[in-house]
Amino acid sequence: MSPRRLRHVVLAASLGVAALALVGAGPPAPAGPDAPSDQFSATRARDELAHLLGDQRPHPVGSAANDAVRARLVARLRALGLEPEEQRSFACSDAGTCAPVTNVIAWLPGQVAGPALAITSHYDSVGAGPGAADDGHGVATTLELLRILLPLPRHPPLVAVFTDGEEAGLLGMRAFAEHPRASEIGVVLNLEARGTTGAASMFETSDGNSALIAAFAGAGASALSLSYEIYRRLPNDTDLTVVKQHGLQGMNFAFIGGVLRYHTPRDDLDHLDLGSVQQQGDAVLATARNLLAAELPPPSPHNAHYVDLLGLFLLRWPAWVDVPLAAAALLALLLTAFRRRRELTPRAVLLALAAPFVAVLAAAVAATGLLRAAEALTNPLGPWRASTSLALLGLAAAAVAASLAAARPLIRRAGPLAQSLVTWLLWTVLALVVATQVPGAAILLLAPAVLAAIAPASRLAPIAAALLAVAVWAPLGPALVEALGLDPVLVGATVGWLVTALLPTCPEEPGEKTLSLWTWSFALVALLAVGAAALAPRHDFDHPSKANLVHLTDLDLGRAWHVVDAPAGVPGPLADALAWDQPRPLLPWSSRPVPAAPATLLSDDGPRLEPRAPAASDLPGRLVMTLRARPGALGSMLVIPAGAVATLRVGGRVLEPSRLRPGPSDTRIVTVFGSAAEGVEVVADITTAAAWTLVDIAPGLAPDAPKHARPEWAVPYQWGDWIAARRSFTPPTAQ
């Protein structure tokens, strides 16, 4: 085969491998209702979910709708022949979010006594949406898994834990950690979602995970040890966070596509991707079967590093082999360079060294420039939008085109031998650095580098290494965008680095046009894709923007306002309807400026903090109070000036004032959901005379709210539309 034809084949094969990797990581078709009884069926799980959700009303912790969902869950467990326990507690997070919670727990004995395998999910939702994916699908999936696993022999015990109040601060799992039998848990498989579609991924593990990864291998979900390295650096938590804080082992499963529907009314049954549910259910079932076949493994002395390969199998090895593997690859490459030193000139080595850096820089610049140009001609695209996949395709194509065009003169002059040796030496050295700083990412660099080092001077090894690099790196682009949003620098640099693996396979003789044809083809795809993305609507019904309508009453002033709380910008029709002049930070719990307009005063009722008469045994400066909200309120807030209290106890739970959620103007916020008629006891040791702010929040819209001005592509998010009331409170000792 001629060198020119070989280059065509390699580049075409790279595209084919990338397509296979993307398809292999994606969800399968869902199994139907008539699937064999020992197999997981997403269709059967959806039927369970439809029954649990009922009318699909939001069911946040402490609401009547949440009680109804729990009652249906308990009834379904009993229909399976189980005797579920309802654990009731009052729980608080470190950030000061509290609520009464009720966990539902079903214990299944094993053949031997010992640590149990727990499958966990949460049944509460946020106030804005029904939570079909987050985390209704997890609850329904667990029910389908229990149906399958119940008749099978189990070596260790199995427990299903359905937590309450997860959305309010992992409250149910915090309560479960105090359960008398919580110490019997050995391994936890937690089911989650941060969107309604996408590939199901096992994205987080506990430390010492080698045995867990061995049980997971071949389960069918995508997995990459880098994902945990990214996740641990983000301000995100799930119930597994609490599990790990208590020294237990576990794995986290989730799908995160369709993030614009996350925590909105579009997280409903119509938008739930059953393929994602099928992939997640299959993965958890296979992992659970492996773990239930013998005693649960103790934590391993080391981690495993792993990457999904074309959706076919999990490439994995112990983390401790990273450095020896890298050292061996480095030695092999250096020995080859020494043996072939007469064929390597300093000029060729320097050109070969420059080529990867030029390729990555050109890719990042091209992707960023193209996106900025599209935004300058239209409107900002934002990190997530309805056509993110089109924009991603365009940026990736621009990055490939720029990398090939910029590196082409350098690789032509460096020659194939120098380019191959220098490129894979660079990959290996970077792998050594990454192994010490971001260990989970090392396998992405080492796997191709080790393959290339087997015979770096041959034609076959660099090609095989390049195709392996494409296989493990291609799914990374979409995954990073799903997790972090559309960042052109990140997309460009990631794609540009992948292209460096192809450089040793793409040398040209002077006058050849092979790479030019590929470069222009990718450039054309980039322009068409980004152009289409830029002209497409930023949001639509299925990919909405987020905007809450809040009716806020200031009981001190006797005035009320309509307020729009929109984290990514206020939709134009709502801004026009409110006719606001300048944004003002009216919301007591947020420092973000918000548009506001005068509203009708609905009531003079609101939150109250009622001090108890001092007792002789009270310490100086200590106040014992009862926090009460209006009837029908979802919750109450205390907005406390920083340093105003030395100690704080809410509902019997001790809170550290310095760790409470920060609020505007150097305040700290305590939020209590599920307000009971009898109120919640608050005990504080007062240190300053500063006034507090009390707020209570009731779900829903005021009669005169400008709901007509909110377009269908803008929806409530998180806790949804509120009717809120605020008043000041000065502690009696400070009067």
Wavefront OBJ file of the C-alpha trace (Angstrom):
o trace
v 0.000 0.000 0.000
v 1.384 3.389 -0.957
v 2.060 5.945 1.793
v -0.613 8.234 0.364
v -3.266 5.525 0.370
v -2.185 4.431 3.837
v -2.747 7.966 5.147
v -6.247 7.970 3.673
v -6.942 4.616 5.299
v -5.612 5.707 8.691
v -7.630 8.932 8.759
v -10.773 7.169 7.551
v -10.232 4.381 10.082
v -9.851 6.992 12.810
v -13.234 8.455 11.946
v -14.725 4.968 11.954
v -13.232 4.121 15.332
v -14.457 7.431 16.753
v -17.964 6.677 15.499
v -17.836 3.170 16.976
v -16.612 4.550 20.305
v -19.416 7.107 20.473
v -22.070 4.556 19.504
v -20.637 1.928 21.841
v -20.800 4.293 24.803
v -24.406 5.244 24.082
v -27.584 3.703 25.463
v -29.089 0.538 23.948
v -32.697 0.060 22.889
v -34.932 -0.467 25.929
v -36.198 -3.974 26.642
v -39.952 -4.349 26.335
v -42.548 -5.518 28.845
v -42.237 -9.105 27.595
v -38.487 -9.338 28.215
v -37.413 -12.487 30.101
v -38.165 -12.239 33.803
v -34.494 -12.555 34.766
v -33.536 -9.563 32.629
v -33.940 -5.876 33.359
v -36.633 -4.096 31.369
v -36.710 -0.299 31.204
v -40.296 -0.533 29.972
v -41.349 -2.376 33.124
v -39.395 0.153 35.192
v -41.234 2.981 33.453
v -44.559 1.383 34.338
v -43.423 1.271 37.966
v -42.411 4.918 37.740
v -45.713 6.010 36.223
v -47.534 4.383 39.139
v -45.218 5.978 41.712
v -45.456 9.495 40.274
v -49.215 9.416 39.836
v -50.234 12.829 38.462
v -46.538 13.832 38.180
v -46.811 16.675 40.646
v -43.529 17.857 42.161
v -43.006 16.145 45.510
v -40.299 17.909 47.529
v -39.452 16.809 51.040
v -42.137 17.655 53.582
v -44.932 18.017 51.008
v -48.214 16.110 50.885
v -47.298 14.962 47.359
v -44.123 13.403 48.736
v -46.147 11.546 51.367
v -48.326 10.159 48.559
v -45.322 8.953 46.551
v -43.909 7.272 49.656
v -47.231 5.538 50.363
v -47.290 4.106 46.831
v -43.657 3.003 47.178
v -44.351 1.196 50.447
v -47.407 -0.506 48.939
v -45.365 -1.677 45.958
v -42.662 -3.148 48.203
v -45.295 -5.007 50.171
v -46.726 -6.353 46.923
v -43.286 -7.838 46.262
v -43.556 -9.699 49.572
v -41.291 -7.387 51.572
v -41.877 -5.663 54.915
v -40.429 -2.191 54.431
v -39.375 -0.084 57.373
v -40.092 3.641 57.518
v -37.299 5.462 59.329
v -38.406 8.904 60.543
v -35.918 11.540 61.632
v -35.116 15.240 61.591
v -31.884 15.823 59.703
v -29.670 18.770 58.804
v -26.835 19.262 56.368
v -23.604 21.009 57.307
v -24.746 23.954 55.159
v -27.810 24.452 57.369
v -30.616 22.841 55.350
v -32.953 20.845 57.586
v -36.150 18.839 57.231
v -38.122 15.981 58.759
v -37.413 12.955 56.549
v -38.814 9.467 56.170
v -36.610 6.824 54.582
v -38.056 3.573 53.254
v -35.829 0.543 53.855
v -36.317 -3.049 52.731
v -33.981 -5.736 54.103
v -33.485 -9.077 52.318
v -31.544 -11.746 54.240
v -28.584 -13.525 52.678
v -27.329 -17.062 52.947
v -24.724 -15.968 55.477
v -24.529 -13.147 57.967
v -22.157 -10.383 57.039
v -21.942 -7.016 55.356
v -24.914 -6.280 53.099
v -25.092 -4.914 49.587
v -27.251 -1.763 49.473
v -28.964 -0.337 46.384
v -29.875 3.277 47.085
v -31.955 5.968 45.390
v -34.024 8.934 46.564
v -37.749 9.358 46.063
v -38.150 13.103 46.704
v -37.984 15.678 43.907
v -37.282 19.377 43.741
v -40.210 21.775 43.865
v -40.102 22.641 40.165
v -40.567 19.243 38.542
v -41.769 15.684 39.033
v -38.255 14.195 39.077
v -38.939 11.351 36.661
v -35.212 10.978 36.008
v -33.891 12.599 39.205
v -34.441 10.280 40.901
v -37.736 8.593 40.120
v -36.047 6.375 37.582
v -33.643 5.216 40.319
v -36.527 4.219 42.568
v -38.350 2.422 39.749
v -35.133 0.754 38.593
v -34.542 -0.513 42.120
v -38.051 -1.998 42.212
v -37.400 -3.795 38.935
v -34.043 -5.009 40.282
v -35.693 -6.304 43.460
v -38.225 -8.216 41.362
v -35.348 -9.935 39.556
v -33.091 -10.526 42.563
v -35.710 -11.652 45.092
v -35.972 -15.286 43.928
v -32.230 -15.678 43.344
v -29.792 -17.031 45.965
v -27.880 -14.264 47.698
v -24.673 -14.916 49.577
v -24.596 -11.578 51.453
v -27.777 -9.766 52.529
v -29.344 -7.185 50.224
v -31.001 -3.946 51.302
v -32.869 -1.342 49.262
v -32.702 2.154 50.756
v -35.024 4.817 49.368
v -33.971 8.106 50.926
v -35.992 11.268 51.488
v -34.777 14.856 51.342
v -31.799 14.232 49.076
v -32.522 17.372 47.061
v -32.527 19.473 50.242
v -29.021 18.416 51.256
v -28.672 14.604 51.297
v -30.801 14.643 54.431
v -32.264 11.154 54.169
v -28.872 9.508 53.794
v -27.568 11.541 56.721
v -30.428 10.135 58.775
v -29.822 6.595 57.506
v -26.179 6.842 58.600
v -27.536 6.980 62.166
v -29.785 3.933 61.694
v -28.941 1.101 64.126
v -28.326 -1.269 61.216
v -26.374 1.130 58.995
v -23.147 -0.494 60.180
v -24.281 -3.728 58.494
v -23.813 -2.181 55.040
v -20.661 -3.214 53.183
v -21.089 -1.851 49.635
v -23.516 0.723 48.200
v -24.679 1.030 44.597
v -26.268 4.471 44.235
v -28.541 5.395 41.321
v -28.785 9.020 40.194
v -29.377 11.317 37.208
v -28.469 14.878 36.285
v -30.562 15.105 33.161
v -33.020 12.891 31.327
v -30.924 11.190 28.658
v -27.406 10.209 27.649
v -25.072 7.345 28.307
v -25.358 5.757 31.731
v -22.005 5.954 33.443
v -20.431 4.573 36.578
v -18.829 7.892 37.384
v -17.655 7.662 41.003
v -16.270 5.080 43.390
v -14.913 4.954 46.898
v -11.166 4.686 47.390
v -9.603 1.242 47.337
v -11.887 0.332 44.449
v -10.042 -2.485 42.656
v -12.396 -5.220 43.838
v -15.450 -3.092 43.049
v -14.188 -2.379 39.542
v -13.617 -6.104 39.033
v -17.269 -6.704 39.966
v -18.386 -3.916 37.652
v -16.248 -4.865 34.622
v -18.443 -6.013 31.779
v -21.587 -4.541 33.309
v -22.412 -2.507 30.211
v -22.233 1.102 31.387
v -19.478 3.431 30.346
v -16.816 4.129 32.951
v -13.654 6.170 33.093
v -11.475 6.683 36.128
v -10.959 10.298 35.028
v -14.654 11.020 35.698
v -14.178 10.710 39.445
v -11.132 12.983 39.298
v -13.364 15.610 37.648
v -16.345 14.970 39.908
v -14.386 15.289 43.131
v -13.287 18.777 42.036
v -16.850 19.975 41.361
v -19.219 21.351 44.035
v -21.612 18.436 43.543
v -22.737 15.739 45.942
v -25.005 12.713 45.958
v -26.048 10.271 48.658
v -22.804 8.392 48.000
v -20.950 11.390 49.446
v -22.454 10.646 52.859
v -21.801 6.925 52.418
v -18.118 7.563 51.791
v -17.873 9.985 54.707
v -18.872 7.072 56.950
v -16.147 4.832 55.575
v -18.284 2.611 53.339
v -17.499 1.380 49.841
v -19.679 2.264 46.911
v -20.217 3.105 43.268
v -22.296 5.885 41.732
v -24.289 5.423 38.520
v -25.944 8.230 36.555
v -26.764 9.653 33.144
v -26.280 13.373 32.651
v -27.508 14.243 29.148
v -30.280 16.778 28.660
v -29.079 18.988 31.507
v -31.405 21.836 30.449
v -34.304 19.656 31.657
v -32.616 18.950 34.992
v -34.636 20.191 37.993
v -37.403 21.583 35.775
v -40.936 20.473 34.804
v -39.402 18.816 31.722
v -37.899 16.133 33.955
v -41.049 14.115 33.325
v -42.057 10.761 31.904
v -42.273 12.103 28.353
v -38.649 13.218 28.346
v -37.137 10.256 30.201
v -34.895 8.276 27.819
v -35.683 4.610 28.389
v -32.431 3.660 26.669
v -30.530 5.460 29.427
v -32.626 3.666 32.039
v -31.981 0.328 30.326
v -28.221 0.864 30.254
v -28.142 1.880 33.898
v -30.416 -0.954 35.003
v -28.361 -3.536 33.119
v -25.143 -2.228 34.655
v -26.423 -2.197 38.231
v -28.014 -5.628 37.829
v -24.810 -7.195 36.497
v -22.731 -5.566 39.223
v -25.175 -6.596 41.944
v -25.219 -10.202 40.721
v -21.431 -10.335 40.828
v -21.330 -8.880 44.340
v -24.120 -11.133 45.634
v -22.395 -14.289 44.396
v -19.890 -14.327 47.268
v -18.933 -12.399 50.378
v -18.585 -8.703 49.719
v -14.942 -7.765 49.204
v -13.220 -5.513 51.743
v -11.657 -2.284 50.480
v -8.629 -3.002 48.323
v -5.211 -1.599 49.221
v -5.152 0.291 45.935
v -7.371 1.778 43.240
v -7.902 0.580 39.702
v -7.653 2.800 36.659
v -10.047 2.002 33.860
v -11.542 3.150 30.579
v -14.385 1.815 28.470
v -13.213 0.545 25.085
v -15.775 0.809 22.254
v -18.519 -0.250 24.646
v -17.160 -3.805 24.423
v -15.059 -4.213 27.555
v -13.415 -2.291 30.361
v -9.678 -1.835 29.986
v -8.311 -1.712 33.534
v -5.222 -2.221 35.651
v -4.085 -1.455 39.217
v -3.131 2.168 39.757
v 0.273 1.169 41.117
v 1.383 -0.080 37.692
v 1.081 3.384 36.101
v 4.628 4.452 36.921
v 6.289 1.103 36.016
v 4.347 0.986 32.736
v 5.281 4.546 31.899
v 8.910 3.900 32.822
v 9.008 0.795 30.613
v 7.456 2.661 27.700
v 9.849 5.561 28.195
v 12.822 3.196 28.257
v 11.684 1.405 25.091
v 11.243 4.674 23.227
v 14.614 6.016 24.369
v 16.382 2.770 23.392
v 14.864 2.968 19.933
v 15.941 6.588 19.660
v 19.480 5.600 20.694
v 19.664 2.756 18.165
v 18.352 4.993 15.372
v 20.236 8.110 16.444
v 22.053 8.396 13.104
v 18.675 8.875 11.409
v 17.639 11.631 13.825
v 18.917 15.164 13.490
v 18.498 17.865 16.142
v 16.427 19.858 13.649
v 14.069 16.929 13.051
v 13.652 16.326 16.780
v 12.888 19.979 17.485
v 10.355 20.141 14.649
v 8.735 16.929 15.868
v 8.584 18.321 19.398
v 7.002 21.553 18.209
v 4.305 19.824 16.155
v 2.121 18.557 19.055
v 2.229 21.914 20.856
v 1.374 23.764 17.666
v -1.462 21.318 16.975
v -3.054 21.761 20.421
v -2.658 25.536 20.386
v -4.090 25.839 16.880
v -7.044 23.623 17.823
v -7.899 25.659 20.930
v -7.573 28.960 19.044
v -9.659 27.743 16.113
v -12.480 26.385 18.291
v -12.551 29.533 20.408
v -12.371 31.869 17.435
v -15.121 30.081 15.561
v -17.458 30.119 18.542
v -16.766 33.777 19.313
v -17.338 34.730 15.674
v -20.665 32.872 15.615
v -21.733 34.573 18.831
v -20.713 38.004 17.530
v -22.940 37.505 14.482
v -25.888 36.148 16.471
v -26.239 35.781 20.243
v -24.210 34.000 22.936
v -24.654 30.254 22.727
v -24.080 29.632 26.424
v -22.583 26.497 27.995
v -25.740 24.467 27.320
v -28.418 25.086 24.741
v -30.852 23.262 22.492
v -28.252 22.657 19.759
v -25.194 21.919 21.873
v -24.433 18.731 19.935
v -24.273 20.684 16.657
v -21.995 23.271 18.211
v -19.776 20.526 19.640
v -19.495 18.848 16.232
v -18.495 22.150 14.667
v -15.895 23.006 17.292
v -14.395 19.516 17.143
v -14.166 19.657 13.340
v -12.559 23.105 13.504
v -10.036 21.781 16.017
v -9.105 18.854 13.760
v -8.770 21.091 10.699
v -6.610 23.627 12.523
v -4.408 20.936 14.083
v -3.700 19.233 10.778
v -3.112 22.505 8.942
v -0.775 23.943 11.572
v 1.241 20.784 12.185
v 1.482 19.690 8.565
v 4.626 21.673 7.613
v 6.390 20.551 10.779
v 5.675 16.826 10.471
v 6.666 16.880 6.794
v 10.096 18.251 7.695
v 10.554 16.174 10.850
v 9.968 12.847 9.157
v 7.965 9.819 10.385
v 10.653 8.347 12.664
v 11.330 11.533 14.616
v 7.644 12.394 14.781
v 6.700 8.963 16.110
v 9.423 8.821 18.760
v 8.962 12.391 19.971
v 5.153 12.242 20.005
v 4.974 9.082 22.078
v 7.789 10.203 24.358
v 5.696 13.288 25.030
v 2.597 11.165 25.752
v 4.609 8.967 28.115
v 6.221 11.834 30.028
v 2.836 13.521 30.397
v 1.407 10.220 31.659
v 4.079 10.139 34.376
v 3.171 13.685 35.449
v -0.565 13.001 35.352
v -0.149 9.794 37.367
v 1.003 11.893 40.313
v -1.450 14.804 39.944
v -4.658 13.413 38.389
v -4.125 9.659 38.701
v -7.404 8.561 37.143
v -6.480 10.225 33.853
v -3.182 8.398 33.408
v -4.691 5.396 31.621
v -5.902 7.629 28.769
v -2.299 8.497 27.999
v -0.570 5.278 28.998
v -2.663 2.773 27.057
v -1.789 4.220 23.618
v 1.772 5.115 24.647
v 2.569 1.567 25.806
v 1.187 0.165 22.551
v 3.286 2.614 20.534
v 6.397 1.763 22.549
v 6.239 -1.915 21.556
v 7.760 -1.114 18.153
v 7.959 2.678 17.786
v 10.092 2.548 14.649
v 7.665 0.303 12.785
v 4.730 1.472 10.730
v 2.129 -0.697 12.461
v 2.646 0.189 16.149
v 2.071 3.964 15.793
v -1.049 3.300 13.719
v -2.421 0.855 16.299
v -1.580 3.313 19.078
v -3.308 6.142 17.222
v -6.470 4.098 16.718
v -6.455 3.084 20.396
v -6.070 6.753 21.334
v -9.078 7.599 19.183
v -11.090 4.806 20.785
v -10.499 6.008 24.347
v -10.423 9.770 23.703
v -13.313 10.239 21.249
v -16.107 9.775 23.844
v -14.323 12.230 26.139
v -15.430 15.324 24.205
v -19.194 14.768 24.541
v -18.765 13.591 28.129
v -16.869 16.745 29.105
v -19.505 18.939 27.469
v -22.297 17.072 29.281
v -20.471 17.514 32.578
v -18.956 20.980 32.234
v -20.752 22.717 29.370
v -19.592 23.896 25.960
v -16.144 25.366 26.626
v -14.338 25.984 23.316
v -10.865 25.974 24.869
v -11.513 22.630 26.573
v -13.060 21.101 23.451
v -10.322 22.438 21.189
v -7.448 21.373 23.436
v -8.925 17.886 23.960
v -9.435 17.299 20.240
v -6.077 18.863 19.414
v -4.298 16.551 21.815
v -6.032 13.539 20.263
v -4.847 14.671 16.833
v -1.249 14.563 18.090
v -1.577 10.773 18.223
v -2.321 10.803 14.494
v 0.631 13.004 13.534
v 3.176 10.143 13.283
v 0.871 8.370 10.805
v 0.393 11.418 8.557
v 3.745 12.461 7.061
v 3.608 13.911 3.541
v 6.013 14.309 0.735
v 6.322 17.808 -0.733
v 3.514 18.542 -3.157
v 1.078 15.965 -1.791
v -2.468 17.109 -1.023
v -3.727 14.309 1.229
v -3.899 16.338 4.407
v -5.134 19.400 2.551
v -8.218 17.521 1.410
v -8.934 16.308 4.934
v -8.272 19.750 6.387
v -10.674 21.509 4.039
v -13.301 18.832 4.596
v -13.171 19.276 8.362
v -13.202 23.055 7.995
v -16.351 22.856 5.870
v -18.072 20.630 8.442
v -17.058 23.075 11.174
v -18.549 26.079 9.398
v -21.791 24.297 8.533
v -22.308 22.810 12.014
v -21.485 25.944 14.004
v -23.467 28.076 11.562
v -26.523 25.873 12.028
v -26.057 25.927 15.807
v -25.726 29.711 15.857
v -28.903 30.203 13.821
v -30.935 27.662 15.798
v -33.053 28.800 18.765
v -31.079 29.038 21.990
v -33.881 27.269 23.849
v -37.065 25.458 22.945
v -39.839 23.558 24.686
v -37.688 20.472 25.210
v -34.517 22.396 26.100
v -35.796 25.263 28.244
v -34.279 28.265 29.898
v -34.830 28.588 33.641
v -36.766 31.415 35.281
v -38.709 31.393 38.542
v -41.499 33.849 39.298
v -41.409 34.921 42.939
v -44.013 37.021 44.746
v -42.141 38.622 47.625
v -43.859 40.460 50.465
v -41.855 42.692 52.790
v -43.944 42.665 55.974
v -41.832 45.419 57.543
v -42.651 47.817 54.699
v -46.082 46.488 53.858
v -45.131 46.194 50.177
v -44.883 43.381 47.645
v -42.997 42.762 44.397
v -42.942 40.352 41.514
v -39.379 39.115 41.140
v -37.774 37.005 38.411
v -35.021 34.649 39.503
v -33.222 33.513 36.335
v -29.611 32.305 36.737
v -28.747 32.458 33.009
v -30.492 35.737 32.211
v -34.085 36.960 32.302
v -36.140 36.009 29.212
v -36.996 39.117 27.203
v -40.794 38.828 27.472
v -40.587 38.640 31.277
v -38.232 41.611 31.462
v -40.622 43.638 29.282
v -43.640 42.623 31.366
v -42.040 43.776 34.604
v -40.869 47.063 33.080
v -38.048 47.322 35.574
v -35.496 50.121 35.435
v -32.503 48.661 37.222
v -32.007 45.220 38.759
v -32.073 45.223 42.542
v -30.993 42.477 44.971
v -34.389 42.000 46.608
v -34.275 38.289 47.322
v -33.163 37.747 50.932
v -31.414 34.483 50.086
v -29.455 35.656 47.027
v -27.012 38.411 46.161
v -27.774 38.124 42.431
v -29.468 41.311 41.151
v -32.986 40.531 39.950
v -35.650 42.441 38.044
v -38.689 43.384 40.117
v -41.976 45.220 39.738
v -44.620 46.243 42.303
v -47.193 43.564 43.116
v -50.455 43.295 45.011
v -50.091 42.713 48.739
v -51.664 39.306 49.349
v -51.543 38.952 53.125
v -49.954 40.287 56.274
v -49.201 36.761 57.468
v -45.646 35.471 57.426
v -42.893 33.710 59.334
v -42.506 34.118 63.079
v -39.740 33.390 65.537
v -41.270 33.166 69.007
v -38.834 33.369 71.937
v -39.514 31.266 74.987
v -39.498 32.991 78.345
v -35.997 32.824 79.851
v -35.395 30.011 82.310
v -33.123 30.186 85.318
v -30.925 27.454 83.838
v -30.353 29.326 80.549
v -26.826 30.492 79.827
v -26.311 34.256 79.402
v -27.191 35.308 75.847
v -28.942 32.020 75.029
v -32.307 32.223 73.285
v -34.724 29.328 72.892
v -37.220 30.077 70.114
v -39.832 28.423 67.929
v -39.717 29.027 64.186
v -43.162 28.960 62.564
v -44.195 29.412 58.939
v -47.555 30.251 57.406
v -49.930 27.329 56.844
v -49.151 25.773 53.474
v -45.556 26.994 53.384
v -42.961 24.619 52.025
v -40.276 25.915 54.350
v -38.708 28.755 56.306
v -35.374 30.541 56.289
v -33.298 32.287 58.907
v -30.914 34.825 57.374
v -28.413 35.517 60.165
v -25.624 38.112 60.061
v -22.196 36.490 60.141
v -20.852 36.338 63.687
v -24.258 37.044 65.252
v -24.409 33.665 66.971
v -21.733 31.624 68.691
v -23.675 28.352 68.675
v -26.835 27.258 66.920
v -29.143 24.278 67.272
v -32.158 23.650 65.020
v -34.615 20.865 65.767
v -32.081 19.360 68.139
v -29.320 19.319 65.501
v -26.143 21.270 66.206
v -25.057 23.508 63.326
v -21.679 25.174 62.987
v -22.476 28.846 62.140
v -19.357 29.354 60.026
v -20.312 26.442 57.729
v -23.825 27.640 56.940
v -24.693 28.605 53.367
v -23.512 32.159 52.648
v -26.193 34.728 51.874
v -26.142 38.365 50.746
v -24.296 41.048 52.726
v -22.175 38.623 54.730
v -25.053 36.604 56.158
v -25.547 32.898 56.817
v -28.725 31.016 55.911
v -30.594 28.213 57.664
v -33.453 26.631 55.691
v -36.056 24.337 57.236
v -38.293 22.423 54.831
v -41.480 20.605 55.723
v -42.657 23.197 58.228
v -44.885 21.593 60.853
v -47.722 23.430 62.594
v -45.961 23.138 65.925
v -42.841 24.790 64.462
v -39.185 23.951 64.968
v -37.116 24.748 68.027
v -34.145 27.069 67.453
v -31.545 27.547 70.202
v -28.886 30.225 69.709
v -26.182 31.859 71.795
v -26.395 35.491 70.683
v -23.176 37.491 70.323
v -24.227 40.701 68.516
v -27.223 43.025 68.282
v -27.657 42.568 64.523
v -31.184 41.927 63.241
v -32.063 38.675 61.492
v -34.332 38.220 58.483
v -37.098 35.614 58.544
v -38.502 34.245 55.291
v -41.075 31.624 54.505
v -41.846 30.180 51.104
v -45.010 28.639 49.712
v -45.086 26.935 46.312
v -47.148 28.424 43.527
v -47.911 31.654 41.688
v -49.612 34.804 42.913
v -52.918 35.584 41.139
v -51.450 38.622 39.396
v -48.076 37.023 38.544
v -46.941 37.755 34.969
v -47.092 34.085 34.022
v -48.472 34.971 30.589
v -45.156 36.673 29.811
v -43.055 33.584 30.518
v -42.560 31.875 27.138
v -42.955 28.131 26.791
v -39.194 27.814 26.394
v -38.681 29.215 29.909
v -39.744 27.173 32.925
v -39.414 27.145 36.721
v -36.322 25.429 38.059
v -35.002 23.949 41.314
v -37.627 24.828 43.962
v -39.909 26.509 41.424
v -42.246 29.476 41.635
v -42.719 30.820 45.155
v -44.890 33.088 47.194
v -42.505 34.384 49.826
v -42.825 36.682 52.820
v -40.046 38.281 54.835
v -39.747 40.252 58.032
v -36.993 41.394 60.356
v -36.402 39.883 63.759
v -34.252 41.435 66.469
v -33.281 38.977 69.219
v -34.714 40.148 72.563
v -31.298 40.282 74.222
v -30.195 42.783 71.560
v -33.153 45.149 71.977
l 1 2 3 4 5 6 7 8 9 10 11 12 13 14 15 16 17 18 19 20 21 22 23 24 25 26 27 28 29 30 31 32 33 34 35 36 37 38 39 40 41 42 43 44 45 46 47 48 49 50 51 52 53 54 55 56 57 58 59 60 61 62 63 64 65 66 67 68 69 70 71 72 73 74 75 76 77 78 79 80 81 82 83 84 85 86 87 88 89 90 91 92 93 94 95 96 97 98 99 100 101 102 103 104 105 106 107 108 109 110 111 112 113 114 115 116 117 118 119 120 121 122 123 124 125 126 127 128 129 130 131 132 133 134 135 136 137 138 139 140 141 142 143 144 145 146 147 148 149 150 151 152 153 154 155 156 157 158 159 160 161 162 163 164 165 166 167 168 169 170 171 172 173 174 175 176 177 178 179 180 181 182 183 184 185 186 187 188 189 190 191 192 193 194 195 196 197 198 199 200 201 202 203 204 205 206 207 208 209 210 211 212 213 214 215 216 217 218 219 220 221 222 223 224 225 226 227 228 229 230 231 232 233 234 235 236 237 238 239 240 241 242 243 244 245 246 247 248 249 250 251 252 253 254 255 256 257 258 259 260 261 262 263 264 265 266 267 268 269 270 271 272 273 274 275 276 277 278 279 280 281 282 283 284 285 286 287 288 289 290 291 292 293 294 295 296 297 298 299 300 301 302 303 304 305 306 307 308 309 310 311 312 313 314 315 316 317 318 319 320 321 322 323 324 325 326 327 328 329 330 331 332 333 334 335 336 337 338 339 340 341 342 343 344 345 346 347 348 349 350 351 352 353 354 355 356 357 358 359 360 361 362 363 364 365 366 367 368 369 370 371 372 373 374 375 376 377 378 379 380 381 382 383 384 385 386 387 388 389 390 391 392 393 394 395 396 397 398 399 400 401 402 403 404 405 406 407 408 409 410 411 412 413 414 415 416 417 418 419 420 421 422 423 424 425 426 427 428 429 430 431 432 433 434 435 436 437 438 439 440 441 442 443 444 445 446 447 448 449 450 451 452 453 454 455 456 457 458 459 460 461 462 463 464 465 466 467 468 469 470 471 472 473 474 475 476 477 478 479 480 481 482 483 484 485 486 487 488 489 490 491 492 493 494 495 496 497 498 499 500 501 502 503 504 505 506 507 508 509 510 511 512 513 514 515 516 517 518 519 520 521 522 523 524 525 526 527 528 529 530 531 532 533 534 535 536 537 538 539 540 541 542 543 544 545 546 547 548 549 550 551 552 553 554 555 556 557 558 559 560 561 562 563 564 565 566 567 568 569 570 571 572 573 574 575 576 577 578 579 580 581 582 583 584 585 586 587 588 589 590 591 592 593 594 595 596 597 598 599 600 601 602 603 604 605 606 607 608 609 610 611 612 613 614 615 616 617 618 619 620 621 622 623 624 625 626 627 628 629 630 631 632 633 634 635 636 637 638 639 640 641 642 643 644 645 646 647 648 649 650 651 652 653 654 655 656 657 658 659 660 661 662 663 664 665 666 667 668 669 670 671 672 673 674 675 676 677 678 679 680 681 682 683 684 685 686 687 688 689 690 691 692 693 694 695 696 697 698 699 700 701 702 703 704 705 706 707 708 709 710 711 712 713 714 715 716 717 718 719 720 721 722 723 724 725 726 727 728 729 730 731 732 733 734 735
